[in-house]
Amino acid sequence: MSGSHTTELVVFIALFALVSGMGFVAARWRRPDTMHSLDEWGLGGRSFGSWITWFLIGGDLYTAYTFVAVPALVFGAGAAGFYAVPYTIVVYPLVFLVLIRLWSVSHVHGFVTPADFVRARFGSPGLALAVAVTGIVATMPYIALQLVGIQAVLTAMGVSGHWPIVIAFVILAAYTYQSGLRAPALIAFVKDVLIYVVIIVAVLYIPGKLGGWGHVFDAAQAKFDKTPAPADGVLLNGTNQLNYAMLALGSALALFLYPHSVTGVLASRNRNVIKRNMAALPAYSFVLGLIALLGLMAIAAGVKPLTTDGKPDTNTIVPVLFDHMFPSWFAGLAYAAIGIGALVPAAIMSIAAANLFTRNIYKEYLKRDATERQEATVSKIVSLVVKVGAVLCILLLDPEFSIDLQLIGGVIILQTLPAVGLGLLTRWFHRWALLAGWAAGLVAGMWMLYTIPNVAKGKEHFGGSAFDLGKLGLDTKMTVYVGMLALAVNLAVAAAGTLVLRAAKAADGEDATGVDDYLADEGDPRVKDLDVAAST
């Protein structure tokens, strides 16, 4: 550790210790009679109001990896990196009514996971298992990538080795095991306040030191003009506009399919809490736009990424920018915001993955008569295993490969949309056809990702998510997000399979949710009673 980073490290450790203490204290916050149930440990008693839910979901969706990866993408590709801003804007109107229905049916039947809903909606344990396994597989690398954010900060402060990450996740595992979802809910307050302060100061302070916004954009354009890549620049061009739009739309459709997103929603007290949050959460999108601009500021400041194992690590761009531009004490504050920003989503993700295993694998296939206490115990243990797996991803794998896994994870989770998302709106699809569509979408998505190279990084496969339409025989240079093409295959197979199975009068499962009968009707007295009952 360099002596010049002592102040930064002290501030970072102090704030990290503060939120760790809050994580343990959270077990006493709104403490129920017992924590030995998934409703209490995994969903916070389903009792969070508007403010807590806003911070919880915001802390859940806007992660440490977002803080370092979005500016790094803008630093390397320019305008294409801003796709994260429109996707986090359009997602909330898209899921507004769907999430209200999911909360309602989950509250009535005690569902804890999206796979619980699928099991009851389509009467298919196999389809529910597919959704559960998909959620776990897609979430694991997402947790690992939170470590990438912490590692980038530690590297910028001159701290080498993996031991600090191991220590951080041991502490995280301990207070998550004890406090459950209440820990990230309480810590999210500190995390979000820190991020808001750091970003607002950054966009007001840094451009002034660099000569103004005009100079920032001019410097960025000058850099992109010198690169051989045809798709970068401060504006989109004809070859990447369609991919930009489809990437934004696909990411929006996938965001609330992730188990940790559903967990945050199901922890809400009632339907009105969800409505308020879907209206208020776009405030985070404004901050995300400011975060993305840090990539352009780094170009204007002449920042160079630090090297890891002889290779430049672009994830260090933001930490190095803060180190260059801010006083040491404020740089430490900014580093703490990123580090704490990893703890909240990592905790929620591990809880969500553990709940999926407990409810849809352990109880469904291993111990059908499991008690609430046994479910909670298994979920706690599995949450520890998940965290250990995430740490091992960083220790044993190239971090670049972990990023590839997350890229794959986004395409994978999108294949649960027909069963989970559309399943809340219609039961027209046959359960077997949904399984066939899920499998076809996964195969198509993996094949397309495998065929995408990245010449700049020397990769022949899994080099990105933009699929060249020319490979399909089309006379064009345009690219499209793999996830949307794979989803199209999924839906086509599911629709065709449903028509064939309906024509053959194949037996379908029973719907045990009742979601079509009354929960979709906002004016139904039973819906109003549901809100009143949940609030008392």
C-alpha positions in Angstrom: 0.0 0.0 0.0 1.3 3.4 -1.0 1.5 6.0 1.7 -0.4 8.5 -0.5 -3.5 6.3 -0.1 -3.5 6.1 3.7 -6.3 8.7 4.2 -8.4 7.1 1.5 -8.0 3.7 3.1 -8.8 4.9 6.6 -12.0 6.6 5.4 -13.0 3.5 3.4 -12.4 1.1 6.3 -14.3 3.4 8.8 -17.4 3.5 6.6 -17.2 -0.2 5.7 -17.1 -1.0 9.5 -20.0 1.3 10.1 -22.3 -0.4 7.6 -21.1 -3.8 8.8 -22.2 -2.9 12.3 -25.5 -1.8 10.9 -25.9 -5.2 9.2 -25.6 -7.0 12.5 -27.9 -4.5 14.3 -30.5 -5.0 11.6 -31.5 -8.3 13.2 -33.1 -6.2 16.0 -34.7 -3.8 13.6 -38.5 -4.5 13.4 -37.6 -7.8 15.0 -40.5 -10.3 14.7 -41.3 -13.0 17.3 -39.1 -15.4 15.2 -36.8 -15.2 12.2 -37.3 -18.9 11.5 -39.3 -18.5 8.3 -38.6 -17.4 4.8 -41.2 -14.7 5.1 -39.2 -13.1 7.9 -35.6 -14.0 7.0 -35.9 -13.9 3.3 -38.6 -11.2 2.7 -38.3 -9.0 5.8 -41.8 -10.0 7.0 -43.2 -8.6 3.8 -43.6 -5.3 5.7 -41.4 -2.7 4.0 -43.0 0.7 3.3 -42.4 3.1 0.5 -39.2 4.7 1.7 -37.5 1.4 2.7 -38.6 -0.3 -0.5 -37.3 2.6 -2.6 -33.8 2.4 -1.1 -33.9 -1.4 -1.1 -34.8 -1.9 -4.7 -32.6 1.0 -5.8 -29.7 -0.5 -3.9 -30.6 -3.8 -5.4 -30.6 -2.8 -9.0 -27.9 -0.1 -9.1 -24.9 -2.0 -8.0 -21.2 -1.5 -7.5 -20.6 -3.1 -10.8 -22.9 -0.5 -12.4 -20.8 2.2 -10.8 -17.6 1.0 -12.4 -18.7 -0.9 -15.5 -21.0 1.7 -17.1 -18.4 4.5 -17.1 -15.8 2.0 -18.3 -18.0 1.1 -21.2 -18.5 4.7 -22.1 -14.8 5.3 -21.7 -14.2 2.5 -24.3 -17.1 2.8 -26.6 -18.7 6.2 -26.1 -22.4 6.6 -26.7 -23.1 2.9 -26.9 -22.4 2.7 -23.1 -25.4 5.0 -22.4 -27.9 2.2 -23.2 -28.2 1.6 -19.5 -30.0 5.0 -19.1 -33.0 4.4 -21.4 -33.4 0.8 -20.3 -33.7 1.9 -16.6 -36.3 4.5 -17.7 -38.5 2.2 -19.8 -38.4 -0.7 -17.4 -40.7 0.9 -14.8 -43.8 1.5 -17.0 -43.3 -1.9 -18.5 -43.4 -3.8 -15.2 -45.8 -1.5 -13.4 -48.9 -3.6 -13.7 -47.1 -6.9 -13.9 -45.3 -6.5 -10.6 -48.6 -5.4 -8.9 -50.2 -8.7 -10.0 -47.1 -10.7 -8.9 -47.2 -9.1 -5.5 -50.9 -9.8 -5.1 -50.9 -13.4 -6.1 -47.7 -14.0 -4.0 -49.3 -12.4 -1.0 -52.4 -14.5 -1.2 -50.6 -17.8 -1.7 -47.4 -17.1 0.2 -45.1 -17.3 -2.8 -41.5 -16.4 -2.0 -39.9 -16.9 -5.5 -41.0 -16.4 -9.1 -40.7 -20.2 -9.5 -43.3 -20.6 -6.8 -45.7 -18.6 -9.0 -44.8 -20.6 -12.1 -45.4 -23.9 -10.2 -48.9 -22.9 -9.2 -49.8 -21.0 -12.4 -49.0 -23.8 -14.8 -49.2 -26.8 -12.5 -45.7 -27.8 -13.6 -42.9 -28.7 -11.1 -40.6 -29.2 -14.1 -41.2 -25.7 -15.5 -40.7 -24.3 -12.0 -37.4 -26.2 -11.7 -36.2 -24.7 -15.0 -37.1 -21.2 -13.8 -35.4 -21.8 -10.4 -32.2 -23.2 -11.9 -32.1 -20.4 -14.5 -32.4 -17.8 -11.8 -29.6 -19.3 -9.7 -27.3 -19.7 -12.6 -27.9 -16.1 -13.8 -27.5 -14.7 -10.3 -24.2 -16.4 -9.3 -21.9 -14.4 -11.7 -23.9 -11.3 -10.9 -22.8 -11.7 -7.2 -19.2 -12.3 -8.3 -19.2 -9.1 -10.3 -19.9 -7.1 -7.1 -16.5 -8.2 -6.1 -15.1 -6.8 -9.3 -16.3 -3.4 -8.1 -14.6 -3.8 -4.7 -11.5 -5.1 -6.3 -11.3 -2.1 -8.6 -11.4 0.2 -5.6 -8.8 -1.7 -3.6 -6.5 -1.8 -6.6 -6.8 2.0 -7.0 -5.8 2.4 -3.3 -2.7 0.2 -3.9 -4.1 -2.8 -1.9 -3.1 -6.1 -3.6 -4.1 -9.6 -3.1 -7.5 -11.2 -2.6 -7.5 -11.3 1.2 -9.5 -8.0 1.7 -12.3 -9.3 -0.5 -12.4 -12.6 1.4 -12.6 -10.6 4.7 -15.4 -8.4 3.3 -17.5 -11.3 2.2 -17.0 -13.2 5.4 -18.5 -10.2 7.2 -21.2 -9.9 4.6 -22.0 -13.6 5.1 -22.2 -13.3 8.9 -24.6 -10.4 9.1 -26.8 -11.7 6.2 -27.0 -15.1 7.9 -28.1 -13.4 11.1 -30.3 -10.6 9.8 -31.6 -11.8 6.5 -33.1 -9.2 4.1 -33.3 -6.6 6.9 -29.5 -6.1 6.7 -29.3 -4.9 3.1 -32.6 -2.9 3.6 -31.0 -0.9 6.4 -27.6 -0.6 4.8 -29.2 0.6 1.5 -29.9 4.0 3.2 -26.2 4.7 3.8 -25.2 3.3 0.4 -27.6 5.4 -1.7 -26.9 8.6 0.2 -23.2 8.2 -0.3 -23.6 7.5 -4.0 -25.9 10.5 -4.5 -23.4 12.8 -2.7 -20.4 11.5 -4.6 -22.0 11.7 -8.1 -23.5 15.2 -7.6 -20.2 16.5 -6.4 -18.4 14.8 -9.2 -20.5 16.3 -12.0 -20.3 19.7 -10.5 -16.6 19.7 -9.5 -14.7 17.6 -12.1 -15.9 19.3 -15.4 -14.9 22.6 -13.9 -11.4 21.4 -13.3 -11.2 20.0 -16.9 -12.3 23.2 -18.6 -16.0 22.6 -18.9 -18.4 20.2 -20.6 -17.5 21.4 -24.1 -13.9 20.3 -23.5 -15.0 17.0 -22.1 -17.0 16.0 -25.1 -14.4 17.4 -27.6 -11.7 15.3 -25.9 -13.8 12.2 -26.1 -14.6 12.7 -29.7 -10.9 13.3 -30.5 -10.1 10.0 -28.8 -12.8 8.0 -30.7 -11.7 9.6 -34.0 -8.3 8.0 -33.6 -9.5 4.5 -32.9 -10.0 1.9 -35.6 -13.3 0.6 -34.1 -16.2 1.8 -36.4 -18.9 1.7 -33.7 -17.5 4.0 -31.1 -18.0 7.7 -30.8 -20.0 10.3 -28.8 -22.9 9.6 -31.2 -24.4 6.3 -32.4 -23.9 5.3 -36.1 -26.0 3.3 -38.5 -24.5 -0.1 -37.6 -25.2 0.0 -33.8 -28.4 1.9 -33.4 -30.6 -1.2 -33.7 -28.4 -3.1 -31.2 -28.5 -0.1 -28.8 -32.3 -0.1 -28.9 -32.7 -3.8 -28.5 -30.1 -4.0 -25.8 -31.9 -1.4 -23.8 -35.3 -3.1 -24.4 -33.9 -6.6 -23.6 -32.2 -5.4 -20.5 -35.4 -3.7 -19.3 -37.4 -6.9 -19.9 -34.8 -8.9 -18.0 -34.2 -6.6 -15.0 -37.2 -7.7 -12.9 -36.9 -11.3 -14.0 -33.8 -11.6 -11.8 -34.7 -13.3 -8.5 -33.2 -10.5 -6.4 -35.4 -7.9 -8.1 -38.5 -10.0 -7.3 -37.3 -10.4 -3.7 -37.3 -6.7 -3.2 -40.8 -6.3 -4.7 -42.3 -9.1 -2.6 -40.9 -7.6 0.6 -43.2 -4.6 0.0 -46.1 -4.0 2.4 -48.8 -3.6 -0.2 -49.7 -2.8 -3.8 -49.6 1.0 -3.2 -45.9 0.8 -2.1 -45.1 -0.9 -5.5 -47.0 1.8 -7.4 -45.2 4.6 -5.6 -41.8 3.0 -6.2 -42.3 2.3 -9.9 -43.1 6.0 -10.2 -40.2 7.2 -8.1 -37.4 4.8 -9.0 -36.6 6.6 -12.3 -34.8 9.1 -10.1 -32.0 6.6 -10.0 -31.9 6.6 -13.8 -30.9 10.3 -13.6 -28.0 9.4 -11.3 -27.1 6.6 -13.7 -26.8 9.1 -16.5 -24.5 11.2 -14.4 -22.4 8.1 -13.5 -22.1 7.2 -17.3 -20.6 10.7 -17.9 -17.7 9.8 -15.6 -16.4 7.7 -18.5 -16.1 10.9 -20.7 -14.6 12.8 -17.9 -11.9 10.1 -17.5 -11.0 10.6 -21.2 -10.7 14.4 -20.8 -8.6 13.9 -17.7 -6.2 11.7 -19.5 -6.8 8.8 -17.0 -5.3 5.5 -17.9 -6.6 2.2 -16.4 -4.4 0.3 -14.0 -3.0 -3.0 -15.1 -3.8 -6.3 -13.6 -1.6 -9.3 -14.5 -0.1 -7.2 -17.2 -3.5 -6.3 -18.8 -5.2 -2.9 -18.5 -8.3 -3.2 -16.2 -10.9 -0.7 -17.5 -13.0 -1.2 -14.4 -10.4 0.9 -12.5 -11.2 4.0 -14.6 -13.6 5.6 -12.1 -11.5 4.9 -9.0 -8.4 6.3 -10.7 -10.4 9.3 -11.9 -11.5 10.0 -8.3 -8.0 9.5 -7.0 -6.7 12.1 -9.5 -9.4 14.7 -9.1 -10.6 14.6 -5.5 -8.8 15.3 -2.2 -7.8 12.1 -0.4 -10.6 12.2 2.2 -13.3 12.6 -0.4 -11.8 10.0 -2.7 -12.0 7.6 0.3 -15.7 8.5 0.7 -16.2 7.8 -3.0 -14.4 4.4 -2.7 -16.6 3.6 0.2 -19.7 4.4 -1.8 -18.6 1.8 -4.4 -17.6 -0.8 -1.8 -20.8 -0.5 0.2 -22.6 -0.5 -3.1 -21.4 -4.0 -3.6 -22.7 -5.3 -0.2 -26.4 -4.4 -0.6 -27.0 -6.2 -4.0 -24.7 -9.1 -3.1 -26.7 -9.8 0.1 -30.1 -9.6 -1.7 -28.8 -11.8 -4.6 -27.5 -14.5 -2.2 -30.8 -14.5 -0.3 -32.8 -14.7 -3.5 -30.7 -17.6 -4.9 -31.0 -19.4 -1.6 -34.8 -19.0 -1.5 -35.0 -20.5 -5.0 -33.0 -23.5 -4.0 -35.0 -24.0 -0.7 -38.5 -23.6 -2.1 -38.2 -25.0 -5.6 -35.5 -27.7 -5.2 -35.1 -28.7 -1.6 -38.8 -28.6 -0.6 -40.1 -29.8 -4.0 -37.7 -32.7 -4.5 -35.8 -33.4 -1.3 -38.1 -32.8 1.6 -41.8 -32.1 0.8 -42.8 -31.9 4.5 -40.1 -29.3 5.4 -41.2 -27.0 8.2 -40.9 -23.2 8.1 -37.9 -23.4 10.5 -36.2 -26.0 8.2 -36.8 -23.9 5.2 -35.2 -20.9 6.8 -32.2 -22.9 8.1 -31.6 -24.4 4.6 -31.9 -21.0 3.0 -29.4 -19.5 5.4 -26.9 -22.2 4.7 -27.3 -22.0 1.0 -26.9 -18.2 1.1 -23.4 -18.9 2.6 -22.6 -21.4 -0.1 -23.6 -19.0 -2.8 -21.3 -16.3 -1.4 -18.4 -18.8 -1.2 -19.1 -19.7 -4.8 -19.0 -16.0 -5.8 -15.6 -15.5 -4.0 -14.2 -18.6 -5.7 -15.2 -17.1 -9.1 -12.9 -14.2 -8.4 -10.1 -16.2 -6.8 -10.0 -19.0 -9.4 -11.3 -17.4 -12.6 -10.0 -14.5 -14.7 -12.3 -11.5 -13.8 -12.7 -10.9 -17.5 -14.3 -14.4 -17.7 -16.7 -13.5 -14.8 -17.8 -10.5 -16.9 -18.5 -12.9 -19.8 -20.5 -15.1 -17.4 -22.7 -12.1 -16.5 -23.2 -11.3 -20.2 -24.4 -14.9 -20.6 -26.5 -14.6 -17.5 -28.5 -11.7 -18.9 -29.4 -13.7 -22.0 -30.2 -16.7 -19.8 -32.6 -14.9 -17.4 -34.5 -13.4 -20.3 -35.6 -16.8 -21.3 -37.9 -17.0 -18.3 -40.0 -14.1 -19.6 -42.7 -16.3 -21.2 -43.3 -18.3 -18.0 -42.9 -15.6 -15.4 -43.7 -12.3 -17.2 -46.3 -13.4 -19.7 -47.6 -16.0 -17.3 -48.9 -13.1 -15.1 -50.9 -11.8 -18.1 -52.1 -15.0 -19.8 -52.2 -18.8 -19.4 -52.6 -19.5 -23.1 -49.1 -21.1 -23.4 -49.0 -24.9 -22.7 -46.5 -25.9 -19.9 -44.7 -28.3 -22.2 -44.4 -25.7 -24.9 -43.0 -23.2 -22.4 -40.3 -25.7 -21.5 -39.5 -26.4 -25.1 -39.3 -22.6 -25.8 -37.1 -22.1 -22.8 -34.7 -24.8 -24.0 -34.7 -23.5 -27.6 -34.0 -19.9 -26.5 -31.1 -21.0 -24.3 -29.5 -23.1 -27.1 -30.0 -20.3 -29.7 -28.6 -17.7 -27.2 -25.5 -19.7 -26.3 -24.8 -20.4 -30.0 -25.0 -16.7 -30.9 -22.8 -15.6 -28.0 -20.3 -18.3 -28.9 -19.9 -17.0 -32.5 -19.2 -13.4 -31.4 -15.5 -12.5 -31.4 -13.7 -9.5 -29.8 -10.7 -8.7 -31.8 -9.5 -6.0 -29.5 -9.3 -8.4 -26.5 -8.1 -11.4 -28.6 -11.3 -13.4 -28.1 -12.7 -15.7 -30.7 -15.9 -16.5 -28.7 -18.2 -14.8 -26.2 -16.7 -11.4 -27.1 -19.9 -9.4 -26.8 -23.7 -9.4 -27.0 -24.1 -7.7 -30.5 -24.9 -10.4 -33.1 -24.1 -9.6 -36.7 -27.3 -10.0 -38.7 -25.2 -10.8 -41.8 -24.6 -14.2 -40.2 -28.3 -15.0 -40.8 -27.9 -14.3 -44.5 -29.2 -10.7 -44.4 -27.5 -8.0 -46.5 -26.7 -5.7 -43.7 -23.9 -4.7 -41.3 -26.3 -4.0 -38.4 -26.1 -5.9 -35.2 -28.8 -6.9 -32.7 -28.7 -7.9 -29.0 -28.5 -11.6 -28.7 -31.0 -11.8 -25.8 -33.8 -10.4 -28.0 -33.1 -12.8 -30.8 -33.0 -15.8 -28.4 -36.2 -14.6 -26.8 -37.8 -14.4 -30.3 -36.8 -18.1 -30.8 -38.2 -18.9 -27.4 -41.6 -17.3 -28.1 -41.8 -18.8 -31.6 -41.2 -22.3 -30.3 -43.6 -21.9 -27.3 -46.3 -20.5 -29.5 -46.0 -23.2 -32.2 -45.7 -25.9 -29.5 -48.8 -24.6 -27.8 -50.9 -24.7 -31.0 -49.8 -28.3 -31.7 -50.4 -29.5 -28.1 -53.8 -27.8 -28.0 -54.8 -29.4 -31.3 -53.6 -32.7 -30.0 -55.6 -32.1 -26.7 -52.5 -32.8 -24.6 -53.2 -32.6 -20.9 -52.2 -29.3 -19.3 -51.6 -28.5 -15.6 -54.1 -26.8 -13.3 -53.9 -23.1 -12.5 -53.9 -22.8 -8.7 -53.3 -19.0 -8.5 -56.6 -17.5 -9.3 -54.7 -14.5 -10.8 -57.2 -14.2 -13.7 -60.2 -14.3 -11.5 -59.9 -11.2 -9.4 -56.4 -10.0 -8.7 -56.2 -8.3 -12.1 -59.2 -6.1 -11.3 -58.2 -2.9 -9.5 -61.8 -2.1 -8.7 -62.6 -5.5 -7.1 -63.4 -5.1 -3.4 -61.2 -8.1 -2.6 -58.2 -6.3 -4.0 -58.9 -3.3 -1.8 -59.3 -5.7 1.2 -55.9 -7.2 0.3 -54.2 -3.8 0.6 -56.0 -3.1 3.9 -55.2 -6.5 5.3 -51.5 -6.1 4.3 -51.3 -2.7 5.9 -52.7 -3.7 9.3 
